[in-house]
Amino acid sequence: MTNLTEDVPQELLDQLARSALATLDEPRRVSVALAIYLFLTGAVSIGRAAELAEYGLVEFHHLLRSLDLPTVFYGPDELASDLQAVEALEQERRAGRGR
């Protein structure tokens, strides 16, 4: 793993120190926060975010839930796909009635 040394504004570190991640040491707190961000923005899957945060999948899922964060995303593409599937099933059902 490559380590990055970067100046982080103290206010960000202070905010994280007051967050639910406060029990983690500072470098880990920042890494976990970044992994959560990447998951929430859809950049990585929950499994990859867990790996990046060095958590097991179930443990990361519990962490997200403890922070009242979603663990599953249902975006517009999934909604459109599901609506098409429902419409196709409805058409099949109607066609079956016409027999």
Phi, psi and omega in degrees: 000135177273134177259142180244130174255120185217144174285127178246131179306136183302325180300320177296316179297320179296317179298315178297325180293337178264002183270181177293349178270006186301335182285346180275153175291160191304312180298320179293321179302316180293318180297316180294318179299320178293320178297318177298315179302313181299321177293313184295332179271358179082008180290329179222160176285168178297324179295317179291320178299319177299316178298315180298325180277355183060044175242156167287158183301313181295318180297319179292319177302314179297321178299312179301315180297321180294338178266007183057039178253151180291150176248353179222141176245137178236089186274180183299325180294317178295320178298313180299318179297315180294322178295322176296318180295318179296317179298318179297318178295321179295320178295320177297319180297316179296319180295324178292329178288330185286353182281000000 
